[in-house]
Amino acid sequence: MTRTKCSSRLPKRLDLKQTGAIPTTGLTALQGIDDALRVRKGEAVIIHGASGGVGTLAMQFAKLRGARVLASASGKDGVTLALRMGADDAVDRKRGDIVAAARRFAPDGIDAVLGLAGGDGLERRIDTLRRGGRCAYPNGVEPEPRKRRGIEIVSYDAVAGVRQFERLGRALDEADLEVPISDAYELADAAKSHERLAEWRVLGKIVLTVRNATTHS
């Protein structure tokens, strides 16, 4: 990313298009893993919505912290992407049996869930948590999960600022991050990018290009 008051140098190994896709999703992913969930080495973590823009980054940050990641992704291609991004195991979030997968993955229960999609799917993933487990989700995920006794459930907003972007830049380099780009559209075709997002089959990020710069959609 170019140097401004709230940005830092271009991360290693990433081109301008990939870097332009990171700021909002990267902060949401990193702060979800580090601040909201406080993921630690050796923990079993489910990333629900793992094949999307935030999820693909969150998986890599969780692995950076030494966690074991069970990805809940969209479709066979989403499962394939999640495994390529470093997930230890992955299940199709619509067709797979997450409860059975979680029992195999962590017989004593999952430690933490990052919920990037709401509804019954998120509720089932919370059901796999051990007593004392944690679930975090970004504000805007709906419907919000119901509270459970013995389970910590928190919502959060990504915080942007100079220190946060510097911290994100360090994590990007440490994780040797990959940023999958699903599609790129010219700014004049922004409406098409929103139509693509509405299909709910986007793997990774969609970016808008503005001459020689990019911004995330």
Residue frames as qw, qx, qy, qz and C-alpha x, y, z in Angstrom:
[[0.000, 0.889, 0.457, 0.000, 0.00, 0.00, 0.00],
 [0.369, 0.612, -0.055, 0.698, 1.28, 3.50, -0.67],
 [0.391, -0.192, -0.524, 0.732, 2.53, 5.58, 2.25],
 [0.234, -0.668, -0.243, -0.663, -0.16, 7.75, 3.84],
 [0.281, -0.509, 0.463, -0.669, -1.02, 8.71, 7.40],
 [0.773, -0.168, 0.446, -0.420, -2.86, 5.41, 7.91],
 [0.943, 0.318, -0.086, -0.038, -0.82, 3.02, 5.79],
 [0.552, -0.612, 0.498, 0.270, 2.62, 1.49, 5.55],
 [0.065, 0.501, -0.710, -0.491, 5.02, 0.07, 3.00],
 [0.794, 0.201, -0.366, -0.441, 3.96, -2.48, 0.42],
 [0.795, -0.366, 0.465, -0.131, 4.06, -5.93, 2.07],
 [0.139, -0.441, 0.825, 0.326, 6.57, -8.46, 0.81],
 [0.206, 0.070, 0.947, 0.235, 5.53, -10.77, -2.04],
 [0.288, 0.665, 0.654, -0.219, 2.25, -8.93, -2.70],
 [0.268, 0.307, 0.391, 0.825, 1.50, -6.86, -5.76],
 [0.138, -0.043, 0.137, -0.980, -0.52, -3.64, -5.68],
 [0.595, -0.225, -0.466, -0.616, -3.79, -5.41, -6.51],
 [0.664, -0.268, -0.679, 0.161, -3.38, -7.90, -3.67],
 [0.284, -0.098, -0.446, 0.843, -2.30, -5.18, -1.26],
 [0.287, -0.153, -0.108, -0.939, -5.33, -3.08, -2.20],
 [0.664, -0.293, -0.573, -0.382, -7.58, -6.00, -1.24],
 [0.559, -0.076, -0.703, 0.434, -6.15, -6.27, 2.26],
 [0.011, 0.330, -0.364, 0.871, -6.77, -3.21, 4.48],
 [0.625, -0.282, 0.113, -0.719, -10.36, -3.72, 5.69],
 [0.935, -0.056, -0.299, -0.183, -10.42, -7.50, 5.43],
 [0.616, 0.277, -0.569, 0.468, -6.93, -7.83, 6.87],
 [0.132, -0.356, 0.469, -0.797, -7.73, -5.77, 9.95],
 [0.786, -0.203, 0.003, -0.584, -10.98, -7.68, 10.47],
 [0.905, 0.082, -0.417, 0.029, -9.20, -11.02, 10.17],
 [0.473, 0.310, -0.570, 0.596, -6.18, -10.17, 12.32],
 [0.252, -0.331, 0.405, -0.814, -8.12, -8.46, 15.09],
 [0.858, -0.167, -0.155, -0.461, -10.63, -11.30, 15.12],
 [0.861, 0.082, -0.461, 0.200, -7.88, -13.86, 15.63],
 [0.450, 0.234, -0.485, 0.712, -5.63, -11.86, 17.98],
 [0.127, -0.227, 0.322, -0.910, -7.92, -9.53, 19.92],
 [0.703, -0.182, -0.062, -0.684, -11.43, -10.96, 19.91],
 [0.950, -0.066, -0.276, -0.132, -10.49, -14.66, 20.13],
 [0.311, -0.757, 0.561, -0.120, -6.97, -14.42, 21.58],
 [0.964, 0.198, -0.164, -0.063, -5.94, -17.53, 19.64],
 [0.390, -0.713, 0.582, 0.004, -3.00, -19.42, 21.14],
 [0.291, 0.449, -0.824, -0.186, -0.59, -22.07, 19.95],
 [0.028, 0.021, -0.994, 0.107, -2.06, -25.57, 19.80],
 [0.443, 0.304, 0.499, -0.680, -5.71, -24.48, 19.94],
 [0.255, 0.317, 0.840, 0.358, -8.34, -25.94, 17.63],
 [0.172, 0.454, 0.106, -0.868, -10.11, -23.16, 15.73],
 [0.424, 0.529, 0.705, 0.209, -13.02, -23.18, 13.29],
 [0.036, 0.308, -0.177, -0.934, -13.13, -20.40, 10.69],
 [0.390, 0.545, 0.737, -0.090, -16.73, -20.23, 9.47],
 [0.389, 0.907, 0.103, -0.125, -16.83, -18.52, 6.07],
 [0.632, -0.492, 0.383, 0.461, -13.25, -19.51, 5.41],
 [0.590, 0.264, 0.526, 0.553, -13.30, -19.16, 1.63],
 [0.146, 0.939, 0.285, 0.122, -14.27, -15.47, 1.61],
 [0.350, 0.761, -0.205, 0.506, -12.07, -12.39, 1.69],
 [0.387, -0.711, 0.411, -0.420, -11.78, -12.20, 5.49],
 [0.942, -0.225, 0.209, -0.135, -11.77, -15.96, 6.02],
 [0.859, 0.392, -0.147, 0.296, -8.85, -16.72, 3.71],
 [0.200, 0.678, -0.407, 0.578, -6.73, -14.24, 5.66],
 [0.627, -0.559, 0.299, -0.453, -8.02, -15.31, 9.09],
 [0.999, -0.027, -0.032, 0.035, -6.97, -18.90, 8.45],
 [0.681, 0.458, -0.274, 0.501, -3.44, -17.81, 7.69],
 [0.125, -0.668, 0.367, -0.635, -3.24, -15.57, 10.76],
 [0.849, -0.398, 0.165, -0.307, -4.55, -18.41, 12.96],
 [0.948, 0.145, -0.119, 0.255, -1.85, -20.70, 11.56],
 [0.330, 0.656, -0.326, 0.595, 0.71, -17.97, 12.22],
 [0.438, -0.602, 0.369, -0.556, -0.30, -18.11, 15.89],
 [0.038, 0.291, -0.945, 0.144, 0.23, -21.86, 15.95],
 [0.660, 0.094, 0.438, -0.603, -3.44, -22.92, 15.92],
 [0.219, 0.107, 0.923, 0.296, -4.95, -25.93, 14.20],
 [0.362, 0.283, -0.027, -0.888, -7.59, -24.74, 11.75],
 [0.316, 0.364, 0.872, 0.082, -10.78, -26.48, 10.67],
 [0.114, 0.156, -0.250, -0.949, -12.20, -24.47, 7.79],
 [0.393, 0.538, 0.709, -0.231, -15.90, -24.19, 7.05],
 [0.052, -0.329, 0.429, 0.839, -15.96, -23.17, 3.38],
 [0.628, 0.464, 0.186, -0.597, -18.40, -22.84, 0.47],
 [0.847, 0.475, -0.091, -0.221, -18.52, -25.78, -1.94],
 [0.940, -0.017, 0.113, 0.321, -15.83, -28.13, -3.18],
 [0.517, 0.608, -0.059, 0.599, -13.84, -25.28, -4.70],
 [0.299, -0.826, 0.179, -0.444, -14.03, -23.39, -1.40],
 [0.890, -0.418, 0.177, 0.039, -12.79, -26.45, 0.48],
 [0.830, 0.286, 0.051, 0.476, -9.91, -26.79, -1.98],
 [0.192, 0.780, -0.112, 0.586, -9.02, -23.12, -1.54],
 [0.581, -0.747, 0.169, -0.274, -9.15, -23.36, 2.26],
 [0.935, -0.210, 0.152, 0.242, -6.75, -26.30, 2.25],
 [0.644, 0.495, 0.018, 0.583, -4.42, -24.42, -0.09],
 [0.078, -0.824, 0.123, -0.547, -4.50, -21.45, 2.31],
 [0.176, 0.422, -0.737, 0.498, -3.21, -23.69, 5.10],
 [0.739, -0.317, 0.163, -0.571, -6.27, -25.16, 6.83],
 [0.214, -0.322, 0.916, -0.107, -5.54, -28.48, 8.53],
 [0.186, 0.334, 0.919, 0.094, -8.95, -29.78, 7.48],
 [0.258, 0.134, -0.117, -0.950, -11.98, -28.34, 5.72],
 [0.237, 0.394, 0.883, -0.099, -15.67, -29.08, 5.35],
 [0.051, -0.393, -0.503, -0.768, -18.32, -27.78, 2.95],
 [0.112, 0.023, 0.505, -0.855, -20.36, -25.47, 5.18],
 [0.625, 0.073, -0.062, -0.775, -23.65, -26.32, 3.45],
 [0.857, 0.104, -0.411, -0.294, -23.29, -30.05, 2.80],
 [0.487, 0.269, -0.749, 0.362, -20.68, -31.28, 5.26],
 [0.693, -0.606, -0.387, -0.049, -21.30, -32.54, 8.79],
 [0.137, 0.732, -0.375, 0.551, -19.45, -29.98, 10.88],
 [0.692, -0.563, 0.292, -0.344, -20.26, -31.69, 14.18],
 [0.986, -0.010, 0.106, 0.129, -18.73, -35.00, 13.06],
 [0.618, 0.596, -0.179, 0.481, -15.77, -33.19, 11.49],
 [0.165, -0.774, 0.336, -0.511, -15.16, -31.22, 14.69],
 [0.859, -0.423, 0.236, -0.166, -15.28, -34.36, 16.84],
 [0.921, 0.209, 0.008, 0.328, -12.64, -35.98, 14.66],
 [0.387, 0.709, -0.164, 0.566, -10.58, -32.79, 14.60],
 [0.021, -0.431, 0.543, -0.720, -10.75, -32.03, 18.33],
 [0.510, -0.301, -0.803, -0.062, -12.29, -34.85, 20.41],
 [0.309, -0.394, -0.583, 0.640, -12.31, -32.68, 23.55],
 [0.121, 0.878, 0.425, -0.183, -14.07, -29.84, 21.77],
 [0.458, 0.606, 0.123, 0.638, -13.17, -26.84, 19.64],
 [0.418, -0.350, -0.326, 0.772, -11.46, -23.97, 21.47],
 [0.067, 0.541, 0.060, -0.836, -12.57, -21.04, 19.32],
 [0.442, 0.554, 0.652, 0.268, -14.85, -20.15, 16.41],
 [0.016, -0.350, 0.131, 0.927, -14.55, -17.11, 14.15],
 [0.397, 0.559, 0.725, -0.065, -17.99, -16.60, 12.63],
 [0.062, -0.272, 0.325, 0.904, -17.96, -14.72, 9.33],
 [0.393, -0.211, -0.592, -0.671, -21.48, -15.82, 8.37],
 [0.391, -0.154, 0.545, -0.726, -24.54, -16.03, 10.62],
 [0.763, 0.016, -0.294, -0.575, -27.58, -18.23, 10.92],
 [0.954, -0.223, 0.081, -0.185, -28.00, -21.92, 11.69],
 [0.813, 0.381, -0.305, 0.319, -24.56, -22.71, 10.31],
 [0.120, 0.588, -0.482, 0.638, -22.86, -20.54, 12.90],
 [0.699, -0.439, 0.251, -0.506, -25.06, -21.94, 15.67],
 [0.995, 0.017, -0.101, -0.004, -23.97, -25.49, 14.77],
 [0.613, 0.461, -0.396, 0.505, -20.33, -24.49, 14.86],
 [0.246, -0.586, 0.413, -0.652, -20.77, -22.91, 18.29],
 [0.912, -0.259, 0.028, -0.317, -22.28, -26.23, 19.39],
 [0.888, 0.215, -0.311, 0.261, -18.86, -27.83, 18.80],
 [0.093, 0.704, -0.427, 0.560, -17.11, -25.57, 21.34],
 [0.548, -0.165, -0.716, 0.400, -15.82, -27.03, 24.59],
 [0.389, -0.856, -0.336, 0.054, -17.01, -25.49, 27.83],
 [0.424, -0.705, 0.123, 0.555, -15.05, -22.26, 28.23],
 [0.536, 0.242, 0.500, 0.636, -14.64, -21.95, 24.46],
 [0.020, 0.580, 0.057, -0.813, -14.90, -18.66, 22.59],
 [0.448, 0.561, 0.593, 0.366, -16.78, -17.38, 19.56],
 [0.071, -0.563, 0.005, 0.824, -16.21, -14.01, 17.91],
 [0.436, 0.559, 0.611, 0.352, -17.93, -12.43, 14.94],
 [0.178, 0.044, 0.104, 0.978, -17.68, -9.03, 13.22],
 [0.284, 0.508, 0.445, -0.680, -20.56, -6.64, 13.79],
 [0.452, 0.425, -0.357, -0.698, -22.88, -6.93, 10.80],
 [0.215, 0.038, -0.964, -0.149, -23.03, -10.72, 10.80],
 [0.569, -0.003, 0.289, -0.770, -26.72, -11.58, 11.06],
 [0.545, -0.755, -0.128, -0.341, -28.57, -13.09, 12.69],
 [0.046, -0.652, 0.640, -0.404, -26.43, -12.76, 15.78],
 [0.559, -0.031, -0.825, 0.073, -25.73, -16.06, 17.55],
 [0.633, -0.671, -0.187, -0.339, -27.61, -16.77, 20.75],
 [0.137, -0.670, 0.614, -0.395, -25.79, -16.65, 24.06],
 [0.850, -0.079, -0.520, -0.028, -24.72, -19.95, 25.67],
 [0.636, -0.733, 0.215, -0.112, -23.83, -20.76, 29.25],
 [0.783, -0.370, 0.395, 0.306, -20.14, -21.48, 29.60],
 [0.632, 0.371, 0.378, 0.565, -19.31, -20.05, 26.16],
 [0.142, -0.614, -0.009, 0.776, -17.84, -16.59, 25.55],
 [0.449, 0.581, 0.554, 0.393, -19.48, -14.93, 22.55],
 [0.168, -0.663, -0.038, 0.729, -18.28, -11.47, 21.49],
 [0.540, 0.750, 0.305, 0.230, -18.83, -9.16, 18.54],
 [0.461, -0.526, 0.133, 0.702, -16.22, -6.69, 17.35],
 [0.463, 0.882, 0.060, -0.056, -15.43, -3.94, 14.87],
 [0.768, 0.168, 0.025, 0.617, -12.12, -3.70, 13.07],
 [0.226, -0.907, -0.039, 0.354, -10.18, -0.68, 14.34],
 [0.688, 0.536, 0.104, 0.478, -8.14, 1.26, 11.78],
 [0.225, -0.961, 0.134, 0.091, -5.20, 3.53, 12.54],
 [0.319, 0.768, -0.553, 0.046, -1.47, 3.95, 12.07],
 [0.319, -0.444, 0.808, -0.221, -0.50, 1.39, 14.71],
 [0.800, 0.172, 0.501, -0.282, -3.10, -1.09, 13.50],
 [0.745, 0.649, -0.118, -0.098, -1.83, -0.89, 9.91],
 [0.118, 0.702, -0.692, 0.120, 1.78, -1.23, 11.06],
 [0.549, -0.223, 0.757, -0.276, 0.82, -4.31, 13.07],
 [0.839, 0.413, 0.262, -0.237, -1.05, -5.70, 10.06],
 [0.513, 0.752, -0.411, -0.055, 1.99, -5.14, 7.87],
 [0.156, -0.538, 0.810, -0.175, 4.20, -7.10, 10.27],
 [0.703, 0.040, 0.650, -0.287, 1.70, -9.96, 10.40],
 [0.763, 0.600, -0.022, -0.239, 1.48, -10.04, 6.60],
 [0.340, 0.695, -0.633, 0.038, 5.21, -10.47, 6.32],
 [0.346, -0.366, 0.813, -0.293, 5.41, -13.03, 9.14],
 [0.754, 0.206, 0.530, -0.328, 2.60, -15.11, 7.67],
 [0.162, -0.200, 0.748, 0.611, 4.06, -15.03, 4.14],
 [0.486, 0.418, 0.522, -0.562, 0.46, -14.29, 3.24],
 [0.147, 0.195, 0.761, 0.602, -1.41, -15.27, 0.11],
 [0.326, 0.407, 0.292, -0.802, -4.32, -13.08, -1.04],
 [0.324, 0.285, 0.836, 0.339, -6.61, -14.93, -3.45],
 [0.255, 0.347, -0.056, -0.901, -8.32, -12.59, -5.92],
 [0.534, 0.379, 0.748, -0.108, -11.58, -13.91, -7.37],
 [0.428, 0.695, 0.446, 0.367, -12.27, -11.13, -9.89],
 [0.265, -0.389, -0.020, 0.882, -11.12, -7.62, -10.80],
 [0.280, 0.768, 0.549, 0.172, -13.38, -4.95, -12.28],
 [0.246, 0.317, 0.053, 0.915, -12.79, -1.47, -13.61],
 [0.048, 0.245, 0.499, -0.830, -14.36, 1.22, -11.42],
 [0.421, 0.117, -0.270, -0.858, -16.90, 1.90, -14.18],
 [0.635, -0.086, -0.699, -0.318, -18.11, -1.70, -13.79],
 [0.105, -0.236, 0.716, -0.649, -18.57, -1.49, -10.02],
 [0.732, -0.012, 0.131, -0.669, -22.23, -2.51, -10.36],
 [0.821, 0.216, -0.505, -0.155, -21.12, -5.81, -11.90],
 [0.295, 0.295, -0.780, 0.467, -18.86, -6.46, -8.91],
 [0.421, -0.118, 0.511, -0.740, -21.83, -6.06, -6.57],
 [0.851, 0.136, -0.177, -0.476, -23.88, -8.45, -8.72],
 [0.640, 0.295, -0.696, 0.141, -21.03, -10.93, -8.43],
 [0.020, -0.242, 0.719, -0.651, -20.95, -10.54, -4.64],
 [0.653, -0.047, 0.199, -0.730, -24.71, -11.09, -4.48],
 [0.789, 0.170, -0.532, -0.254, -24.21, -14.58, -5.92],
 [0.685, -0.570, 0.387, -0.238, -22.53, -15.64, -2.62],
 [0.972, 0.102, 0.112, 0.179, -20.03, -17.74, -4.55],
 [0.288, 0.871, -0.329, 0.227, -17.01, -15.45, -4.36],
 [0.899, -0.244, -0.119, 0.344, -13.80, -17.18, -3.33],
 [0.538, -0.080, -0.031, 0.838, -11.30, -14.72, -1.91],
 [0.020, -0.618, -0.193, 0.762, -11.62, -11.04, -2.82],
 [0.443, 0.716, 0.422, 0.336, -13.13, -8.93, -5.59],
 [0.353, -0.457, -0.002, 0.816, -11.16, -5.77, -6.37],
 [0.374, 0.889, 0.262, -0.028, -11.94, -2.58, -8.24],
 [0.634, -0.034, 0.180, 0.751, -9.16, -1.09, -10.35],
 [0.096, 0.963, 0.163, -0.193, -8.69, 2.67, -10.70],
 [0.392, 0.841, -0.373, 0.023, -6.07, 3.36, -13.34],
 [0.543, 0.407, -0.681, 0.277, -2.85, 2.11, -11.69],
 [0.197, -0.277, 0.684, -0.645, -4.31, 1.71, -8.20],
 [0.475, -0.277, -0.799, -0.243, -6.69, -0.77, -6.64],
 [0.349, -0.284, 0.450, -0.771, -9.23, -0.67, -3.87],
 [0.046, 0.103, 0.987, -0.117, -11.20, -3.45, -2.23],
 [0.426, -0.301, -0.461, -0.718, -14.87, -4.06, -2.96]]
